[in-house]
């Protein structure tokens, strides 16, 4: 394809590195894999056109080592870097470095990554563009007295959140005034330890919300579209375990209205490439909480219902091509569900790295498995525990659940414990089947409540 990149370095590992490789191969683009010494036999290394070892097992010395990754890109003659998700994907300094060395960062501009990486700045920007927010503080809370004043205004319970947070760290609930001081101190201490930044802000704590996110794509020519919503309400300790597209509780009219608000905001912002805006949804109202300036783990459910390759679109846009379609061209067909399969004990949730002695992925109509596992592969203990994603698509939600049930029964990962049994329990639960769940449901389900 004329105008596209000739060679892309993929600054990631595991299933997302494979996912980007597949898109590149179909587009006729050569790939460079980077890997730690622990990943020398990983599937993403085996299938790449070239590979470069960038350091020892610990992520800080390899996949988070910007200098090593850039050196690998320059030495191999890559003209672009795709960061995947996690690691350096939302690191504005890394994106700056990539561009300073004459390479293309396949993602948003460093300025937008920086803007959305600070949740206070992100909320201020979105509010100014007409996107609805959860009631809360106007910005960072600089004192406990200021926190008390905001809490009295918006009412308890309240949530203290780290401005530079993520993954549920630096988040504490105060259900009454007597709990605020402890929540304030605990959130700041946790934020300082996790992010090196103890700035916090406050939001009204919603007691039964759903987590709804909207997938967007924008080119460098001012065109912005959305690919509908994903329901990511099934979470444990703020970590998503199962996602759906679309949401069982969102109507077409609500999707269209939210999409119009979001695409207008991003057009005014001059945003470029893929992004996901996350909302809490309760009593028919959406409230923006944050934006992820990268590809999401759960992007396959959107791909299934929209028949679009989001990675391909990222690469096209980064090369300067326009979207080539408008919102009216995007069709939403059927229902898709994704299960994140982790190398964890399904009861204790402790990581279970080790040797995979056998691996069998389910198949059939409407079934997709994104995984870098193979029989004989040793899951290392140094990285995120997710080892596979099972995605199903069917004409209706109930048919998708039936397909998911069948696929989970076929899925075999032998040698290590995984969360497959937990997903089998979830799909059999009547409340999940009805779609009547909130972000708090899974915690109670896991606890047996």
C-alpha positions in Angstrom: 0.0 0.0 0.0 1.5 3.3 -1.1 2.1 5.8 1.6 2.0 3.4 4.4 4.9 2.4 6.6 7.5 -0.1 5.4 8.4 -1.5 8.9 6.8 -1.1 12.3 8.5 -1.9 15.6 6.0 -3.3 18.1 6.9 -2.1 21.6 5.0 -4.7 23.5 4.7 -8.5 24.1 2.1 -11.3 24.3 -1.2 -11.3 22.6 -1.3 -7.6 21.7 2.1 -7.8 20.0 0.6 -10.7 17.9 -2.5 -8.7 17.2 -0.5 -5.8 15.8 1.7 -8.2 13.8 -1.3 -9.7 12.2 -2.6 -6.4 11.0 0.8 -5.4 9.7 1.2 -8.7 7.8 -2.2 -8.2 6.1 -1.1 -4.7 5.1 2.2 -5.8 3.7 4.2 -4.1 6.5 7.3 -5.8 8.0 7.5 -6.1 11.8 10.1 -5.9 14.5 9.5 -7.6 17.8 11.3 -6.5 20.9 11.7 -8.9 23.9 13.2 -9.4 27.3 15.5 -12.4 27.9 12.4 -14.0 29.6 10.5 -13.8 26.3 13.1 -15.2 23.9 10.8 -18.1 23.0 7.6 -16.1 23.0 5.2 -16.4 20.1 5.4 -12.7 19.1 9.2 -13.1 18.8 8.8 -16.3 16.7 6.4 -14.8 14.2 8.0 -11.4 13.7 10.2 -10.6 10.6 12.9 -9.4 13.0 13.5 -9.4 16.7 15.7 -7.5 19.1 16.4 -8.4 22.8 16.1 -5.2 24.8 17.0 -6.3 28.3 16.5 -8.6 31.3 13.1 -9.9 32.5 12.0 -7.0 34.7 9.8 -4.7 32.7 11.6 -1.6 33.9 14.7 -2.9 32.3 13.1 -4.0 29.0 9.6 -3.1 27.9 9.7 0.2 29.9 13.3 1.0 28.7 12.6 3.7 26.2 16.2 4.1 25.1 16.6 0.4 24.3 13.3 0.4 22.3 14.3 3.5 20.3 17.7 2.0 19.6 16.1 -1.2 18.4 13.9 0.8 16.1 16.7 2.9 14.6 19.1 -0.1 14.2 16.4 -2.2 12.4 15.3 0.7 10.2 11.7 0.9 11.5 9.8 4.0 10.5 7.1 3.7 13.1 6.4 2.3 16.6 3.2 0.8 17.8 3.0 0.7 21.6 0.1 -1.7 22.0 -1.5 -1.1 25.4 0.2 -0.9 28.8 3.9 -0.3 29.2 4.8 2.9 27.3 1.5 3.2 25.4 0.4 6.3 27.3 3.8 7.8 28.1 3.9 11.2 26.6 7.7 11.5 27.1 8.2 8.3 25.1 6.0 9.6 22.3 8.0 12.8 22.3 11.2 10.8 22.0 9.9 8.7 19.1 8.9 11.8 17.1 12.2 13.6 18.0 14.1 10.7 16.4 12.2 11.0 13.2 9.9 8.0 13.7 6.1 8.0 13.9 4.3 7.1 17.1 1.2 5.2 16.2 -1.2 6.9 18.6 -2.4 10.3 19.7 -0.1 13.4 19.9 2.1 13.6 23.0 0.2 16.7 24.1 -3.1 14.8 24.1 -1.6 11.8 25.9 -0.3 14.2 28.5 -3.6 16.0 28.8 -5.6 12.8 29.3 -3.0 11.2 31.5 -3.9 13.6 34.3 -7.5 12.9 35.3 -8.1 16.4 36.7 -6.8 18.0 33.4 -8.8 15.5 31.4 -12.1 16.2 33.3 -11.5 20.0 33.0 -11.0 19.7 29.2 -14.0 17.5 28.7 -16.3 19.7 30.8 -15.3 22.7 28.7 -16.3 20.8 25.6 -19.7 19.8 26.8 -19.1 16.3 28.1 -21.0 15.5 31.3 -19.1 14.8 34.5 -19.6 13.1 37.8 -20.3 15.8 40.5 -17.1 16.6 42.4 -14.2 18.9 43.0 -13.2 21.4 40.3 -9.6 20.2 40.4 -7.0 19.0 42.8 -7.8 19.1 46.5 -5.0 20.8 48.4 -6.2 20.2 51.9 -8.4 18.1 54.1 -10.6 21.1 54.8 -11.1 21.7 51.1 -12.1 18.0 50.8 -14.6 18.4 53.6 -16.1 21.4 51.9 -16.6 19.6 48.6 -18.0 16.5 50.3 -20.6 18.6 52.2 -21.6 20.2 48.9 -22.1 17.1 46.8 -23.1 14.8 49.7 -21.8 11.5 51.0 -20.6 8.9 50.0 -17.6 10.4 48.1 -14.6 8.9 46.3 -11.1 10.3 46.7 -9.1 9.5 43.5 -5.5 9.9 42.5 -5.1 12.5 39.7 -2.4 10.3 38.1 -4.1 7.1 39.0 -5.1 3.9 37.2 -6.0 0.3 37.9 -7.9 1.2 41.0 -4.9 2.4 42.9 -5.2 5.7 44.9 -9.0 5.3 45.2 -10.8 5.4 48.5 -14.4 5.7 49.5 -15.7 7.8 52.4 -19.3 6.9 53.2 -19.6 9.5 56.0 -17.8 12.5 57.3 -16.2 10.4 60.0 -14.4 8.4 57.3 -13.1 11.3 55.2 -9.8 11.9 57.0 -8.7 8.3 56.7 -9.8 8.0 53.0 -8.0 11.3 52.2 -4.7 10.2 53.8 -4.8 6.6 52.5 -5.6 7.7 48.9 -2.7 10.2 48.9 -0.2 7.7 50.4 -1.2 5.0 47.9 -1.0 7.5 45.0 2.4 8.7 46.1 3.7 5.1 46.3 2.2 4.0 43.0 2.6 7.1 40.8 5.1 9.4 42.6 2.3 12.0 42.7 0.0 12.4 45.7 -2.4 14.8 44.0 -6.1 13.7 44.5 -9.5 15.0 43.7 -13.1 14.0 44.7 -16.1 12.6 43.0 -19.6 11.7 44.2 -19.6 7.9 44.8 -22.3 6.3 42.7 -23.7 3.2 44.4 -25.0 1.2 41.4 -23.4 2.5 38.2 -22.3 0.6 35.1 -19.0 1.2 33.4 -19.7 2.3 29.8 -17.0 3.3 27.4 -17.1 4.7 23.9 -14.5 3.7 21.2 -13.5 6.6 18.9 -11.2 7.0 16.0 -10.0 10.4 14.6 -7.7 11.2 11.7 -5.4 14.2 11.1 -7.9 15.8 8.7 -10.5 16.7 11.3 -12.7 13.6 10.9 -13.9 11.8 14.0 -16.2 8.8 14.3 -17.3 6.4 17.1 -17.7 2.7 17.0 -20.3 2.4 19.7 -20.1 1.5 23.4 -18.7 -1.4 25.4 -20.1 -2.4 28.8 -17.1 -3.1 31.1 -19.0 -3.3 34.4 -17.8 -6.8 35.3 -14.8 -5.9 37.3 -12.9 -7.1 40.3 -10.8 -4.6 42.2 -11.2 -2.2 39.3 -9.8 -4.7 36.9 -12.1 -5.7 34.0 -12.8 -9.4 33.5 -15.6 -9.5 31.0 -16.8 -6.9 28.4 -19.7 -6.7 26.1 -20.6 -4.7 22.9 -23.1 -3.2 23.0 -24.3 -2.7 26.5 -27.5 -4.6 27.6 -28.9 -1.4 29.0 -28.0 1.3 26.4 -30.5 2.1 23.7 -29.6 3.1 20.1 -30.8 6.6 20.8 -28.6 6.9 23.9 -25.6 5.6 21.9 -26.2 8.1 19.2 -26.6 11.0 21.6 -23.4 10.1 23.6 -21.5 9.5 20.4 -22.5 12.9 19.0 -21.3 14.6 22.2 -18.0 12.8 22.3 -17.1 13.1 18.6 -17.9 16.8 18.7 -15.7 17.3 21.7 -12.7 15.4 20.2 -13.1 17.3 16.9 -12.8 20.6 18.8 -9.8 19.2 20.6 -8.1 18.2 17.4 -7.6 14.6 18.7 -5.9 12.0 16.5 -5.9 8.2 16.3 -7.7 5.7 18.7 -9.1 6.7 22.0 -11.7 5.4 24.5 -13.8 7.6 26.8 -15.0 6.0 29.9 -18.2 6.9 31.7 -20.2 5.9 34.7 -23.9 5.3 33.8 -26.7 5.4 36.4 -30.3 6.4 36.3 -30.1 7.2 32.5 -27.2 9.6 32.9 -23.6 9.4 31.7 -20.7 10.9 33.6 -17.2 11.1 32.1 -14.4 9.7 34.4 -11.3 9.3 32.1 -10.0 8.8 28.6 -7.5 6.2 27.5 -5.3 7.4 24.7 -4.5 4.0 23.3 -6.0 0.7 22.1 -8.0 -1.1 24.7 -7.6 -4.7 25.8 -11.3 -5.2 25.0 -11.2 -3.7 21.5 -12.1 -7.1 19.8 -15.7 -6.9 20.9 -16.0 -3.6 19.0 -14.3 -5.1 16.0 -16.8 -8.0 16.0 -19.9 -5.9 16.1 -18.6 -3.2 13.6 -16.6 -5.4 11.3 -13.6 -3.1 11.5 -9.9 -3.7 12.1 -9.1 -1.0 14.7 -5.3 -1.7 14.5 -5.4 -1.3 10.8 -7.2 2.0 11.2 -4.6 3.2 13.8 -1.8 2.4 11.3 -3.6 4.1 8.4 -4.3 7.2 10.4 -0.7 7.5 11.7 0.6 7.3 8.1 -1.6 10.4 7.3 -4.5 8.7 5.5 -8.0 10.0 6.1 -10.7 7.8 7.7 -12.4 7.3 4.3 -15.9 6.9 5.9 -18.4 8.8 8.0 -20.5 7.9 11.0 -23.4 6.9 8.9 -21.3 4.2 7.2 -20.7 2.4 10.5 -23.1 -0.4 11.3 -23.6 -2.2 14.5 -24.5 -5.9 14.0 -25.2 -8.5 16.7 -23.6 -8.8 20.1 -20.1 -9.7 21.2 -18.6 -10.7 24.6 -15.0 -11.0 25.7 -13.6 -13.0 28.6 -10.1 -12.1 29.8 -8.4 -15.4 30.8 -5.7 -14.9 33.4 -3.0 -17.2 34.7 -4.5 -17.0 38.2 -6.0 -19.3 40.7 -9.8 -18.9 40.0 -10.5 -18.8 43.8 -7.6 -17.0 45.4 -6.6 -14.9 42.3 -2.9 -15.5 43.0 -0.8 -15.6 39.9 0.1 -19.0 38.5 3.0 -18.7 36.1 4.5 -22.0 34.8 4.7 -24.4 32.0 1.7 -24.8 29.7 1.7 -28.6 28.9 -1.3 -28.5 26.5 -3.3 -25.7 24.8 -6.5 -26.1 22.8 -8.4 -23.0 21.7 -12.2 -23.2 20.9 -13.4 -22.6 17.4 -16.4 -22.4 15.2 -18.6 -19.7 13.8 -18.3 -16.4 15.7 -15.5 -17.5 18.0 -12.1 -15.7 18.2 -9.2 -16.4 20.6 -6.4 -13.8 21.0 -3.5 -15.5 22.8 0.2 -16.0 22.6 0.1 -19.3 24.4 1.3 -22.7 22.9 2.0 -26.1 24.3 5.5 -26.0 25.8 5.4 -22.3 26.6 6.4 -21.2 30.0 4.3 -18.3 31.3 6.9 -15.9 33.0 6.1 -14.4 36.4 7.3 -10.9 35.5 4.3 -9.5 33.6 0.5 -9.1 33.6 -1.3 -12.4 34.2 -3.6 -12.2 31.2 -2.7 -15.0 28.8 -5.7 -15.2 26.5 -8.9 -13.4 25.4 -12.0 -15.4 24.3 -14.3 -13.4 22.1 -17.7 -14.5 20.7 -20.1 -12.9 18.4 -23.7 -13.8 17.6 -26.9 -12.1 16.3 -28.3 -11.6 19.8 -27.0 -11.4 23.4 -28.6 -14.7 24.4 -27.1 -16.5 21.4 -23.7 -14.9 22.3 -24.0 -16.3 25.8 -24.8 -19.7 24.5 -21.8 -19.5 22.2 -19.6 -18.4 25.0 -20.8 -21.2 27.3 -19.9 -23.7 24.5 -16.5 -22.1 23.8 -15.5 -22.0 27.5 -16.2 -25.7 27.8 -13.9 -26.4 24.8 -11.1 -24.2 26.0 -8.2 -26.2 27.5 -5.1 -24.7 29.1 -3.3 -27.5 30.9 -0.4 -27.1 33.3 -1.3 -23.9 35.0 -4.4 -22.7 36.8 -6.5 -20.1 35.0 -9.7 -18.1 35.5 -11.6 -20.2 33.0 -13.7 -21.9 35.7 -14.7 -18.4 37.0 -16.0 -17.4 33.6 -17.9 -20.6 33.4 -19.6 -19.8 36.7 -20.4 -16.2 35.6 -22.1 -17.2 32.3 -24.4 -19.6 34.2 -25.6 -16.9 36.7 -29.1 -15.7 36.1 -28.2 -12.1 36.9 -25.5 -12.0 34.4 -27.8 -13.6 31.8 -30.4 -10.9 32.5 -27.8 -8.2 32.0 -28.9 -6.6 35.3 -25.5 -6.0 36.9 -23.4 -3.1 38.1 -19.7 -2.5 38.7 -20.2 -3.9 42.2 -21.8 -7.2 41.2 -18.7 -9.3 40.4 -17.1 -8.5 43.8 -20.2 -9.9 45.6 -20.4 -12.8 43.1 -16.8 -13.8 43.7 -17.3 -13.5 47.5 -20.3 -15.8 47.3 -22.8 -13.1 48.2 
